[in-house]
Amino acid sequence: MSDPKFLYERNVMKKVIFDSSALIPASKYAVDGKLICEHLAESVEIHIPAAVRNETVVQPEKFAGEAALQKLIAQEKIIVATIRPADLAMELLARYKLGLGEQEAILLYLQNEDKFDGIILDDYVAAIVCRRLQIGALLLLDLIVQLAREHLLPRDLAVAMIAQIAPRYHSGFIEHSLHMLGEPKIAVEPPPIFIKEDFERYLAGKFPSAQQADWRERFATAYRDYSAGLISLGWMGQHLRLSIQEIDRLFDEIKLPASTSSSELAELWEPQRASTRWLKLAKTDYSEIYHEDTKTRRAPDLSIPDENI
């Protein structure tokens, strides 16, 4: 999935909006002693809405990645931008099952289209919404590849970044990204798998509210819907009253065996966070959206979406 604006404006520092789904992994993996978000902040101008800051900086005193994000924000290397309230587009976005951070990231772009080059996100539903609104959205992987191609990021560093965040994605995404950089396939060590045979007891110990049967059922339903691409990660967090950081750490720690009472959750989190659903989106024909002769973009269609999306 590639935004033509990136292709047309080469060798210029990009201004991009990050959603939590991309900012969290960028703050979890390090290369050469620096987190990926710290490297990227030297190559692109990163903007986030207040809701994304609130979703990603939850316990900076406890987690190094969150502390790094807090420091980058304080140094204005990550800029917390303000959105205008009472925007008609917010009413439209509320119809989708997006979290507040995802809604604000999209709204920030819509309110400042001439300023930003695109949105960086790793959430399937949010990406579909961006496509319907004709907003250029890239995976974190695609941003890394594009920056390397434009010589805004050293190629060797880009390859190392992709290798580090490989556990977040289906192997096809990693192999394709490396191929785009002219790098042969590399062996990536698979992430450790932690089997929790008694999943309900594990949740009850992990989260106090998980002791309630209805919470466990809501978790199972939300995870199933997220895996099916019906809701976004942010919506799941709001529904469960957990921060996205907490959900992300939870999914890092567990792999659900089919023997649990939550056997409906067939699509396991690791190592396929970006599932094959993305493959369809990656084949987007932007010739329908962009006029290549004038390199201008049509105004977004703000028609009300279907309730079932």
N, C-alpha and C positions, 0 to 999 in steps of 0.2 A: 504494500500500500504506500503510494508515494504522492506527495503534493507537488504539482508542477511549479508552484511558487519557489520551492527550494531549487528546482532545476534552472529556473530562469535567472535567479539573482545569485550568481556565484561570487565567491570570495568576499562576501559581505557578512558581517556578524549577524546571525539570525536572532530574531526575537520570537521566542516560542512560549506557549503556555503549557505547563505540566499539570496533568491530573495525578491524583494520589496513586493510581494503579501503576504509573510509570515512575513516579518520584520515590516510592517506597523501595523497589528493587535497586534503584540508582543509589540509594543511601545504605544499602545492605552489603554490597560487594565492593571490594577494594582491589586496586591494581597499583603496584609500585608504592605501597604505603599510603595511597590516597583513595578515598571512596570515589566511585564513578561519578556521583553528583558533583564532587569537587573538581574532577577533571572537566566535566561538561560545562561547568560554570565559567571556565576559562575560554570556552569555544563558542558558547551561545549565551544570549541574554535570557535568563529564565524568569518567567513571571508565573505567579500562582494567585488565585483568589484566596480570600481569608478562610474560606471553608476547607480548602486543601491544606493550608497551614494547620488548621485545627485538627484535621484528620491525620496528619503525618508527624506532628510534634506533640506527642501525648505525654511521654515520660522521658524527657531528655536527660534527666539525672540518672537514669537507669540504663538506657540504651545508647550506645555510641553513635549509631546512625542518626537517631533523632537529635542528639546533641550537635552533630555536624550540620544538620539542616538548620537548627536554631542559630548556629554561628553564621552560616551563610546568609540567613535572613537578616541577622543583626548587621552584617557587613554589606548588606544590599547587593550581594552577589546572586541572591534569589530575591526578587522584588515582589512584595505582596501588593497586589493591585486592587483597586476599589471598583466595584460594579455599581451601576445605577439601579436603585430599587424600583419596584413598580413597573418593570419592563414587561411589555406584552409577551415577549418571547419566554419569560419565566413561566407564565401560565401555560404555554405550550409545552415547555420542558417538563413541567410537573405532571403532564399526562403520561410521560414515559416513566418506567420504574428505574429512575436514576437517583443516586445519592446526591446530597447537597453539594459536595465538592465537584462532582461531575456536571451538575447543572450550572454551577457558578463558572466553571472553566469554559464551558460552551458559551455561556452568556457573555463572559469577558471577551471572548473572540468576536461574537456578533456585535458587541458594542464598540469594538475597535478593530474592524476588519483591515483597515489600511495599515495598522501598526504591526500586526503579528503575521508571522509566516505560517503558523499552523499550531495544532494541538498535539502534544505527545501523550499517548495513553495506551494502556494495555488491556482495556476493558472492551469486550465484544459489543455489548449493548450500546455503550457510549459511542463506539466507533460507527455503529449503524446509524445512530442519531446524527452524528457529524456528516456522514455520507448523504443522508436525506436533506440536510441543510446545506450541502455543498461546501462543507468546511474541510480543508485539508487536514487529515489526521494521520500520524505516523506512530508505529510501534517504537518503543525505546530502541530496539534493534535497528530499525530503519534510520533513526536519527544518527546513531553511531556510524552506520555504513555511509550515509549521505555526507556527514562531516568529513569522514576519511576520504571519500571520493573527491571532495572539493578542497582537499589539503588544509582543512581547518582543524583537523585532528590527525596526529601521526598514525599511519596505517598500522604499525606494530602495536601501538596502544589500543587502537580500535579492535584488533584481533584479540588481544589479551582481555579486553572488556567483554567481548562476546563469549569467550571461553569461560570467564568467571560467572556470567549470569546464565550460562547454559541450563542449569537445573530448573530455571523458571519456565522453559519452553519445550515444546515438542521438538524432537531432534531435527525434523525437517526445517524448522525455522533457523536453527543454528547452522546447519550445513549450507542452506541457501545463502545466509548472510555471509558466511566465509567465502562461498563461491563468488559472490558479488565483489568481494575484495581481492579476488584472485588467489585466495588461500586454499590449499588442499584440505581435505577433510582431516580433522584432528581428533584424537581420542579424548573424550571428555569424561572424567570420572563421574559416575552416577551418584546422586545424592543418597545419603543413608536413609533407610526405610525403617520407621518405627511402627510396628504393628500393635494396635490397642484392641485386644480381643473383647474386653468389656468397655466398649466405647461410651456407654451411658455413664458408667462409674468414672471414667476418665474426665468426661465433661463436667460432672458434678464436682470433682476435685479441682478442676481448672477454673471454673467459674461458679461462684455461689448460686447464681440464678439458675444454673444448669441442673440444680437438684430438683427443679420443678419439671414434672412430666410434660407439661404444655410447652415449656421452653425447649425441651429436647425435640419435641415434635416440630416446633417452629424452625429450629435449626435444620432438621432433616429436610423439611419442605423448602426452606430458603436455599439450602445447598443444592438440592435437586433442581430448583428453578434456575439458579445461577449456572449450574453445569449445563443446563439445556439452552442457555442463552436467552432466558426470559426476563431476567432481572440483572442489574449491574452489581458490582461489588459494593459500591457505596450504598445502594438500596438495601442490600443484605445486612450491612453494618447497622443502618438505621433501624431496620426491622428487628434485629436482635439486640439493639442497644449496646453494641460493642463498637469500639473504634476499628477502623480499617487496619491499623497497626496490630491490634489484638487478633483480628481474624487472620491476618497474614502470618503472624507467629504461630497461631494455632495450626494452620495448614502446613507450616514448616515441620511440625512435630508429629503429625499423624498421617497414617495411610489406612484407610478404612477397609478392613477385610470383609469379604462377602458374607461371613458368618455372623456379623453383628445384626442387631435389630434394625439398623439403618441401612440395610442392604440395597435400598432403592438408589443410594448414592453410587451409581455404577462408575461414573467418570471420576477417577481418582485425581487428586490435586497434583502430586509430584510424579513424574517430571513433565506433566502436560498442562501447565497453567494456561498456556495459549493453545487451545485444542484445534482440531482440524476444522472447526467452524471458521477460523481465520482464513483458511485457504481460499474459500469462496470470496471473501472480502478482498483478499490480496489480488484478485483478478479484476478488480474494478476498472472499467474502461472510462478513464477521465476525459476522453474525447467528447463524451456526452455532456460533460460539465464545463469544460474549459474550451474556449475558442483559441486554438493554437496559432491562428494567424495574427490575432490581435493580442493574445496572451492576457485577456481580461476575463473576469469571472462574472457569471450571471448572478443576479440577486437571488438569495436563498428563498425557497418556497416554504413559507411559514404556515402551510395548511395544517389543520389539526390531525395528528396521527391516529391510527387505529388504536383502540383501547387494548387490543391483544398483543401489541408489539412489546 
